[in-house]
Amino acid sequence: MKAAILSLCLAVISVSACSGGKPKELRNLEGMSLEQARAQFQTLPPDIQVRIVVWELEHRRPSSSRFDYLLDKNGARVGPLLLAEAAQTGNLTVNVTLLLEFAQLQPSPISDQDGRLSAALSRCFELGGRNNRECWELQRKLAPGSQRETQ
């Protein structure tokens, strides 16, 4: 009995280690053609879409996502999710990509009433350094009234 339980535990551990925290929805998409996967991706809730894009950006080499350009179809609903992820990531490429996606949303949701935009831009400078050109360009684009690095 103990051997069966131990075998089951080892199987569970090896499966979860192999998936690398990959969202189950992404695992489902991987078995489809690219066209089917993109169509299915668009039916997922915005928070799951953002989670999939972030996972791909963090784990694919070179850093890319097959679905990031589809996020803008959610409009402003996805904006707070993008900013939250951009503020939390430990990866400059992911932060910049999410901020660029945020900048392309229509109608433009650019507002910083809750401080999420400032937090995401601050994270960019933390990850890239205070002289990072991409962070400064994003700051000028997303927070044009700000003349200094977001704190």
Secondary structure as UniProt FT lines:
FT   HELIX           2..19
FT   TURN            20..21
FT   HELIX           24..30
FT   HELIX           34..41
FT   TURN            42..43
FT   HELIX           46..59
FT   HELIX           68..78
FT   HELIX           79..88
FT   HELIX           92..103
FT   TURN            113..114
FT   HELIX           116..128
FT   TURN            130..131
FT   HELIX           133..142
FT   TURN            144..145
//
